[in-house]
Amino acid sequence: MDARTAADSRRWYHALELAPGVVTDGWFDLRGDIHHYGIPEDLTGKRCLDIGTWDGFWAFELERRGAEVVALDLDDERELDWPPRRRPAEHEMSQEPRGAGFQIAKELRGSTVQRVVRSIYHATPEELGTFDLVFCGSVLIHLRDQLLALERIRNLVKPGGTFISAEEYDKRGRFLPWRSARYLADRDSAVVFWMPTLKTWQAMHWTAGFDATTVPARFTMYAGKGKERFGVPHAVLHSTVQG
């Protein structure tokens, strides 16, 4: 399959370049947001992990910068965190593996990224090793147990390594003098169990075992097309493990 045919053959989550000049029409076009994340320009010789890779936008970006990359995701939608009362019926779930687009993009790009089918809850250094940089963008917000995920991530970061996280946060809660997280599991939009304030995200990184956390950027991430286009506030956090 040539790149143009592949780009037109399916619905894509990410807008990404399959070949020079051939870009998928993804729901999320993150190309203009890359500068917010503070990813080092040169990752030559570094080992990196992309959590929740989907079509692979960030995994391929890390690889483009010279890294050896492992990409983590689940194939089966039934294994995602669903609130019990909002879990789709079996026939409503996609029958296509979530990694189908990734595999097409990997082959067309000539990529060597290793994709591993694993929940972050069950990701261990014994199986995956440890990483100089772990990246997780817009994933934790959809998890039932965000702190457990952060604990697992901490165990995957090498001494001296960095965790880059970008997540939605509760902007209204910034006026509160205490840390908080809104409970949203029963709302009828995207699956979000807890919406932490930025202070709470920072506290959770510390609780999970990271030694220092900074917030280098806040920005609005946009998704969708035309009348369906919407923006979501995101904060970028860099957390480090002492060497």
C-alpha positions as CSV (number, residue, x, y, z in Angstrom):
1,M,0.0,0.0,0.0
2,D,1.4,3.4,-0.9
3,A,1.4,6.3,1.6
4,R,-1.5,8.2,-0.1
5,T,-3.7,5.2,-0.2
6,A,-2.8,4.4,3.4
7,A,-3.6,7.9,4.6
8,D,-7.0,7.8,3.0
9,S,-7.9,4.2,4.0
10,R,-8.9,4.7,7.6
11,R,-9.7,7.1,10.4
12,W,-6.6,8.3,12.1
13,Y,-6.3,9.5,15.7
14,H,-3.1,11.5,15.0
15,A,-2.1,13.7,12.1
16,L,1.3,12.3,11.1
17,E,3.5,12.2,8.1
18,L,3.6,8.7,6.5
19,A,5.9,9.9,3.7
20,P,7.2,13.3,2.5
21,G,4.2,15.5,1.9
22,V,1.6,12.8,2.8
23,V,-0.1,13.6,6.2
24,T,-3.0,11.7,7.7
25,D,-6.2,13.6,8.5
26,G,-6.0,12.9,12.2
27,W,-8.4,14.0,14.9
28,F,-5.5,15.4,16.8
29,D,-2.9,17.4,14.9
30,L,-0.1,18.0,17.5
31,R,2.6,19.2,15.1
32,G,2.1,22.8,16.1
33,D,2.3,21.9,19.8
34,I,5.6,20.1,19.9
35,H,7.5,23.1,21.1
36,H,5.4,23.3,24.3
37,Y,6.6,19.9,25.6
38,G,10.3,20.7,26.1
39,I,11.6,17.5,24.5
40,P,15.4,17.6,24.0
41,E,16.3,18.1,20.4
42,D,19.0,15.5,20.4
43,L,18.1,12.1,21.9
44,T,20.9,10.2,20.3
45,G,21.9,7.2,22.4
46,K,18.9,7.6,24.7
47,R,16.3,5.0,25.4
48,C,12.7,6.4,25.5
49,L,9.2,5.1,26.3
50,D,6.0,6.5,24.8
51,I,2.9,5.6,26.9
52,G,-0.4,5.3,25.1
53,T,1.1,5.7,21.7
54,W,-2.1,5.0,19.6
55,D,-1.0,5.9,16.0
56,G,2.5,6.6,17.2
57,F,2.9,10.4,16.7
58,W,5.1,10.9,19.8
59,A,7.0,7.6,19.4
60,F,8.0,8.6,15.9
61,E,8.9,12.1,17.0
62,L,11.2,10.7,19.7
63,E,12.8,8.3,17.1
64,R,13.3,11.3,14.7
65,R,15.4,12.9,17.4
66,G,17.7,9.9,17.6
67,A,16.2,7.8,20.4
68,E,15.7,4.0,20.7
69,V,11.9,3.9,21.4
70,V,9.5,1.5,23.0
71,A,5.8,2.4,22.5
72,L,3.2,1.1,25.0
73,D,-0.5,0.7,24.3
74,L,-3.5,-1.7,24.4
75,D,-5.0,-3.4,21.3
76,D,-8.4,-4.3,22.8
77,E,-10.8,-1.5,23.8
78,R,-12.4,-3.8,26.4
79,E,-9.2,-3.5,28.5
80,L,-9.5,0.3,28.8
81,D,-10.7,1.9,32.0
82,W,-14.5,2.3,31.6
83,P,-16.9,3.5,34.4
84,P,-19.2,0.5,34.9
85,R,-22.4,2.4,34.0
86,R,-20.9,3.8,30.9
87,R,-19.1,0.8,29.5
88,P,-20.1,0.3,25.9
89,A,-21.8,-2.9,24.9
90,E,-19.6,-5.5,23.2
91,H,-21.1,-4.7,19.7
92,E,-20.3,-1.0,20.2
93,M,-16.6,-1.4,20.7
94,S,-14.2,-1.3,17.8
95,Q,-13.2,-4.7,16.5
96,E,-10.1,-3.3,14.9
97,P,-6.9,-3.4,17.0
98,R,-5.9,0.0,18.3
99,G,-2.4,-0.6,16.9
100,A,-3.5,-1.0,13.2
101,G,-2.7,2.6,12.3
102,F,0.6,2.4,14.1
103,Q,1.7,-0.6,12.2
104,I,0.9,1.0,8.8
105,A,2.8,4.2,9.8
106,K,5.8,2.2,11.1
107,E,6.2,0.3,7.9
108,L,5.8,3.3,5.6
109,R,8.2,5.4,7.7
110,G,10.7,2.6,7.9
111,S,10.6,2.9,11.7
112,T,12.2,0.6,14.3
113,V,10.0,1.6,17.2
114,Q,9.1,-1.4,19.3
115,R,5.4,-1.5,20.2
116,V,4.5,-3.4,23.3
117,V,0.9,-4.4,24.2
118,R,0.7,-3.6,27.9
119,S,-1.3,-1.5,30.3
120,I,0.8,1.0,32.2
121,Y,-0.6,-0.6,35.4
122,H,1.3,-3.8,34.5
123,A,4.5,-2.3,33.0
124,T,7.6,-3.3,34.9
125,P,11.3,-2.6,34.6
126,E,11.9,-6.4,34.8
127,E,10.1,-6.8,31.5
128,L,10.7,-3.4,29.7
129,G,13.9,-2.2,31.3
130,T,14.4,1.4,32.3
131,F,14.4,4.6,30.3
132,D,16.3,7.9,30.0
133,L,13.0,9.6,29.1
134,V,9.4,8.5,29.6
135,F,6.7,10.4,27.7
136,C,3.0,10.3,28.5
137,G,0.7,12.8,26.8
138,S,-3.1,13.0,27.5
139,V,-3.3,9.5,28.9
140,L,-3.3,9.8,32.7
141,I,-6.5,11.9,32.6
142,H,-8.4,8.9,31.3
143,L,-7.2,6.4,34.0
144,R,-9.1,5.2,37.0
145,D,-6.0,5.0,39.1
146,Q,-3.7,7.9,38.1
147,L,-1.4,7.5,41.1
148,L,-0.8,3.8,40.5
149,A,0.1,4.7,36.9
150,L,2.5,7.4,38.1
151,E,4.1,4.9,40.5
152,R,4.7,2.4,37.6
153,I,6.1,5.2,35.5
154,R,8.5,6.2,38.2
155,N,9.9,2.7,38.4
156,L,10.6,2.8,34.6
157,V,12.7,6.0,34.8
158,K,16.5,5.6,35.1
159,P,18.4,7.5,37.8
160,G,19.1,10.8,36.3
161,G,16.2,10.4,33.9
162,T,13.1,12.5,33.1
163,F,9.4,11.9,32.9
164,I,7.5,14.4,30.5
165,S,3.8,14.5,31.2
166,A,1.2,16.6,29.5
167,E,-2.3,16.4,30.9
168,E,-5.6,18.3,31.1
169,Y,-6.1,20.0,34.5
170,D,-8.9,21.8,36.4
171,K,-8.3,25.5,35.8
172,R,-11.1,26.5,38.1
173,G,-9.5,24.8,41.0
174,R,-6.5,27.0,40.8
175,F,-8.3,29.5,43.0
176,L,-8.6,27.0,45.8
177,P,-6.0,27.1,48.6
178,W,-5.9,23.3,48.8
179,R,-5.3,20.5,46.3
180,S,-8.3,19.0,44.7
181,A,-9.6,16.8,41.9
182,R,-13.1,16.8,40.5
183,Y,-15.0,13.5,40.1
184,L,-16.3,13.3,36.5
185,A,-16.8,9.6,35.8
186,D,-20.5,9.9,35.3
187,R,-20.5,12.7,32.8
188,D,-21.5,12.0,29.2
189,S,-18.3,13.1,27.4
190,A,-14.9,11.5,27.2
191,V,-13.9,9.1,30.0
192,V,-12.4,11.1,32.8
193,F,-12.6,9.7,36.3
194,W,-10.7,12.5,38.1
195,M,-9.8,16.0,37.0
196,P,-6.8,17.2,39.2
197,T,-5.8,20.7,39.6
198,L,-2.2,21.5,38.5
199,K,-1.2,21.6,42.2
200,T,-2.6,18.1,42.6
201,W,-0.8,16.8,39.5
202,Q,2.5,18.1,41.0
203,A,1.7,16.6,44.4
204,M,0.9,13.2,42.8
205,H,4.3,13.2,40.9
206,W,6.0,13.7,44.2
207,T,3.9,11.0,46.0
208,A,4.8,8.6,43.2
209,G,8.5,9.0,44.0
210,F,9.8,11.7,41.6
211,D,12.4,13.9,43.2
212,A,11.7,17.3,41.5
213,T,8.9,18.6,39.2
214,T,8.7,21.7,37.1
215,V,5.9,23.1,34.9
216,P,7.6,24.5,31.8
217,A,4.5,25.2,29.8
218,R,0.7,25.5,29.8
219,F,-1.2,25.6,26.5
220,T,-4.5,24.8,24.9
221,M,-4.6,21.6,22.8
222,Y,-7.1,21.6,20.0
223,A,-8.8,18.6,18.4
224,G,-11.5,18.0,15.8
225,K,-12.6,19.7,12.6
226,G,-14.9,22.6,11.8
227,K,-17.9,22.8,14.2
228,E,-16.6,19.9,16.2
229,R,-13.3,21.6,16.9
230,F,-12.6,22.1,20.6
231,G,-9.8,23.1,22.9
232,V,-8.5,21.5,26.2
233,P,-6.2,23.2,28.7
234,H,-3.0,21.2,29.2
235,A,0.0,21.6,31.5
236,V,3.4,20.1,30.8
237,L,5.3,18.7,33.8
238,H,8.9,17.6,33.8
239,S,9.7,15.2,36.7
240,T,13.2,13.9,37.4
241,V,14.8,11.1,39.3
242,Q,18.0,11.8,41.1
243,G,21.1,10.2,39.6
